Amino acid sequence: MIGAGYGRTGTLSMQAALQRLGFDPCHHMTEVITNPRQMPLWQEALASDRVDVRRVFDGYRATVDFPGCVFWRELMEAWPEAKVVLTVRDPHRWYASARKTIFSRHMQQPTDPDPDAAAFGRFMTEELRPRMLDVGGDRPLNEMDEDEAVAAFNRHIAEVKATVPAERLLVFQVSEGWGPLCEFLEVPVPDEEFPHVNEADGFHERARELFEERRRALAAAGS
């Protein structure tokens, strides 16, 4: 299953929901932080004009969030039977959430004193950033103007809607819960509440936990 929605449209909730529905493992930007293999794979892939999505997503049954949502066309071509879920939310609320979290200076700062966080910051700003949003030139994401960011967000949604065949596409807000998602994916509705995770207020604490998990994984891989 291909998640075409930008980060901060409920993608961590979607990851948890999809894993509950059997689409496990599900790729998310957190995988790039915590899985030692992921960043080198992405760095190699992004060095080419055309990203080899089969290699970076090998072993995953679904993807949501960045970086995958940027490469939804390549994913559709690589997996022509896969369905596409486009998570959406109010664009100005999306911008406010993204600026506070994934586009914040803390997440975009290559000179972070933590070497692992600094490496991730360089990856974001120097390698992934040019592919993420078609605005802002070389400016950091936290310096994007609200109007230009919202325009890019809306363009992305319009392009997905105009390109993906209707029978393969679900436009979805996580507030809708299990019903539309399970019907679209043709799976039973779980007898539990739809997951709601990663509120913006706890984002940076969660980021610190992810980098600590990354350090442990790198140490284990090197031992």
Secondary structure as GFF3:
##gff-version 3
##sequence-region A 1 223
A	DSSP	beta_strand	2	3	.	.	.	ID=ss1
A	DSSP	alpha_helix	11	20	.	.	.	ID=ss2
A	DSSP	beta_strand	26	27	.	.	.	ID=ss3
A	DSSP	alpha_helix	29	34	.	.	.	ID=ss4
A	DSSP	alpha_helix	38	46	.	.	.	ID=ss5
A	DSSP	alpha_helix	53	56	.	.	.	ID=ss6
A	DSSP	beta_strand	62	63	.	.	.	ID=ss7
A	DSSP	three_ten_helix	68	71	.	.	.	ID=ss8
A	DSSP	alpha_helix	72	78	.	.	.	ID=ss9
A	DSSP	beta_strand	84	87	.	.	.	ID=ss10
A	DSSP	alpha_helix	91	100	.	.	.	ID=ss11
A	DSSP	alpha_helix	115	122	.	.	.	ID=ss12
A	DSSP	pi_helix	123	128	.	.	.	ID=ss13
A	DSSP	alpha_helix	129	132	.	.	.	ID=ss14
A	DSSP	three_ten_helix	141	143	.	.	.	ID=ss15
A	DSSP	alpha_helix	146	163	.	.	.	ID=ss16
A	DSSP	three_ten_helix	166	168	.	.	.	ID=ss17
A	DSSP	beta_strand	169	172	.	.	.	ID=ss18
A	DSSP	three_ten_helix	174	176	.	.	.	ID=ss19
A	DSSP	alpha_helix	178	185	.	.	.	ID=ss20
A	DSSP	three_ten_helix	200	202	.	.	.	ID=ss21
A	DSSP	alpha_helix	203	222	.	.	.	ID=ss22
###
